[in-house]
Amino acid sequence: NPLHFDEAFAAATPFGRLVVQGGLTTGLLHALVATDLPGPGTVFLSQNWKFTAPVFIGDTIEAEAVVESVHASKPVCHLSIRVRRQDEETVLEGEAWCYTFPGPRDPASGEDHA
């Protein structure tokens, strides 16, 4: 899409300048889920989010997730998610369901190491 790489094209749109491709914004959520919340071994089961404002070249964005619920008998959780720009405007919001693969068991103690 030239909105992401053609400055002349982008300047003629309502955005007025280049817009960061959405996959870069959602990639931050993938990193958050896989490394921090819920953490290693976690994959998305489903996602439902919408872009609410553009991210421009040079913007700083921050992702956050809140655990809304955890399945009682499976390693599945429901997250509310949001990404904000440096000016605090929300640029993406929604929800996701995640599955966390159980970590290996320590044969000596029987404890999980997820």
C-alpha positions in Angstrom: 0.0 0.0 0.0 1.6 3.3 -1.0 0.2 4.9 2.1 3.1 3.2 3.9 6.0 4.1 1.6 5.1 6.8 -1.0 5.4 10.2 0.6 3.6 12.0 -2.2 0.7 9.6 -2.1 0.4 9.7 1.7 0.5 13.5 1.6 -2.6 13.6 -0.6 -4.6 11.4 1.9 -6.5 12.7 4.9 -3.5 11.5 7.0 -1.2 13.9 5.3 1.9 11.8 5.7 3.2 8.2 5.8 1.4 5.8 8.1 3.1 2.9 9.8 1.9 -0.5 8.5 -0.6 -2.1 10.9 1.4 -5.3 11.2 4.2 -3.4 13.0 1.7 -2.2 15.6 0.2 -5.7 16.1 3.7 -7.2 16.2 4.2 -5.4 19.5 1.2 -7.3 20.9 2.6 -10.6 19.7 5.9 -9.8 21.5 4.0 -8.7 24.7 2.0 -11.9 24.8 4.9 -14.2 24.0 7.4 -12.7 26.5 5.5 -11.0 29.3 1.8 -11.6 29.6 1.0 -14.5 29.9 4.6 -15.3 28.8 6.8 -17.9 27.1 4.9 -20.6 25.4 1.8 -18.4 24.7 0.1 -18.2 21.4 -3.0 -16.3 20.2 -6.2 -18.4 19.8 -8.2 -15.5 18.5 -7.9 -11.7 18.2 -10.5 -9.1 17.8 -9.1 -5.6 17.6 -9.5 -2.4 15.7 -7.2 0.4 14.7 -8.6 3.7 16.1 -5.9 6.1 15.1 -2.9 6.1 12.8 0.7 5.5 13.9 3.1 7.8 12.0 6.8 7.4 11.3 8.7 8.5 14.5 5.8 7.8 16.9 6.5 5.9 20.0 3.9 3.3 20.9 3.3 1.2 24.0 1.2 -2.0 24.3 -0.7 -3.1 27.4 -2.8 -6.1 28.2 -5.1 -6.9 31.1 -6.1 -10.4 32.0 -9.9 -10.3 32.1 -10.5 -14.0 32.8 -8.7 -17.3 33.1 -10.2 -20.7 32.1 -10.7 -22.8 35.2 -9.3 -26.0 33.8 -7.3 -25.0 30.7 -4.2 -22.8 30.2 -6.4 -20.2 28.4 -7.0 -16.6 29.2 -8.9 -13.7 27.8 -7.1 -10.3 27.5 -8.2 -6.8 26.9 -5.6 -5.0 24.9 -4.6 -1.5 23.9 -1.8 0.3 22.1 -1.2 4.0 22.7 1.0 6.6 21.1 3.3 9.0 23.0 0.5 11.5 23.2 -1.7 8.9 25.0 -4.1 8.5 22.1 -5.3 4.9 21.7 -4.3 3.6 18.3 -5.5 0.0 18.7 -7.9 -1.6 21.1 -9.6 -4.9 21.4 -9.4 -8.4 23.0 -7.6 -11.6 22.5 -7.8 -15.2 23.7 -4.5 -16.9 24.4 -3.3 -20.4 25.1 -0.1 -21.0 27.1 1.6 -24.3 26.5 2.5 -25.9 29.8 6.3 -25.8 30.6 8.4 -28.9 31.1 8.2 -30.7 34.4 11.2 -31.1 36.6 11.4 -34.9 37.0 13.1 -34.6 40.4 10.5 -32.4 42.0 7.5 -32.8 39.7 7.1 -29.0 39.5 6.1 -27.2 36.4 8.6 -24.7 35.0 6.4 -22.7 32.6 
